[in-house]
Amino acid sequence: MLFLNMVFLILLTVSSMLYTFKNRSELACMDGMIFAMVLGAMSSLTLGLNIQVYLVNDLGLATILAILIGMVVGFITGKSVSLTASIEGVMAGIMGGMMSPMLGVMLAHPMTLIWFLDFAYVLVLVLLVYLAKEAKQAFLEEQQEAGKDQSASR
């Protein structure tokens, strides 16, 4: 069951990164920072907790893997928007990667928290989709305004 959950989280993260890449032209720098921060932090939190439960006796390796996952996801997601967003994503990945394995070690029954974090991850991704739609609408309004200004100056 834990393996299937990790596959689900990986697919969720990769599809979210692709969604960000697809919409990068409409995202402002701040929007890109939010996307990179959310994906870096949530991927390292959820996958880090799963890795710690899987590697019960090796807190160091689980922490290193969680940090690396968060850094890579945050960097790649942010890089498609701006370097600032990329740096923010890397730092959020480091933070989430340090916290989740430590939390996994302290829990007697971690599956409840794993399922809760999966639910929270999906919920946050739904909010990101709404943010992308809002950013796209603002982008289109800006384009219309620029078109009106250009035609008025002729």
N, C-alpha and C positions, 0 to 999 in steps of 0.2 A: 504494500500500500504506500509506503514511504517513497519507493522508487517511482510509482505512478504520479505521486504528488510532485516530485522533483521534475519529472518530464512535463507535467502541466505548467509548472512555474517557469521552466525554461521556454516553453512555447509561448506563454503569455508575455514574457519579457522580450523575446525576439520579435514577436508581432507588434508589440508596443514601440520597439525601436524602429521597426520598419514604418509604422504609422507616423512617427515623428519625422523620419527622413522624408516621407512622402509629402508632408505638410510643412517642411522647413521654410519654404519661400514665404509663407504667410505668417510665420511666427516671428514676433519681435524678440529681441535679446532676452528680455525678462521672461517671456513665455518659454523660450528655450532653456533658460536656467531652471525654471520650475519643472519642465519635463525631465531634464537631466538629473536634477536633484531627486525627484520622486522615483525615477526608474533606478538610479544608482542606490538609493537608500532602501527601497522596498525589495529590490532583487537581492541585495546583500543580506537584508534582515531575514527574508523568508527562506532563501536558499541556505544561508548560514545556519539557521536553526535546524533545517533538515539535514545538513551535512553533519552538524554536531550530534544529532540523534543517531545518525548512521555510524559515525566514527566515535563511539561512546568514550573511549579512553584517550583520545588524542585532541585535547583542547587547542594546542598550538597549531596543528595542521588544519583543523577546522576553521580557526580564526584567519589563518593565512589565505585559505581558499575563499572564504567569505569576503575578505577584503579585496582580493584580486578580482573576484566576480563583480563586486560593486564598482571598483575602479574602472574596469574595462567597460561595463555597461554605461556608467556615467560619462566616461570619456567619449565613447563612440556616439552616444545619444547627443551629447552637448556639441561635439565637433561638427555635426551637420548643421548647427545653427550658428555658433560663434565660439571662440576660444574661451571667453568668459563663462559661457554655459558649460563648457567642457571641464573647466577647473572646478566649478561648483559641483558638477556631477561626480567628479573624482573624490572630492572631499566628503560628499554625502555618502558615497560608497564606502569610504574608509570608516566613517562613523558607524554606519549600520553593520558593517562587517566585524567591527570590534564588539558590538553589543550582543548580537544574536547568539554566538556560540557560548558566551558567558551565561546568558540567560538559559540556554538549553541545558547546561551542566547543573544548574540549580533546580530544575524542575523534576519532580518525581514522575509525572505523567504529562509529557510535552505535547501529545497529539491534540489536545484541546486547544492549546495556544497555536499550534501549527495550522489547524483549520480556521481559527479566528483570524490569523494573519493572512491566510489565503483570501478570506472574505474581505478583509480590509484592503488588500492589494487590488482586488477586482473593483471594489467601490472607488478607490482612488483613481483607477484607470478610467472609470466612467466619468469622473470629474475632469480628467485630462481631456477626454473626448469633447466634453462641453466647452472646455477652455479653448481647444483648437477650433471649434466651430465659431466661438466668439471672436477669436483672433482672425479667422478667415473673413468674417463679416466686417470687422474693422478694416481689414486689408482692402476688401472690395469697395467700401465706402471711401477710403483714401484714394483709390484708383479713380473712382467716379469724380471726386472733388478735383483731382489733378486734371482729369479730362475736361471738366467744366472750366477750370482756370485757364487751361491751354486754349480752348476754343474761344473764350472771352477775350483773350489777348490778341487774337488774330483780327 
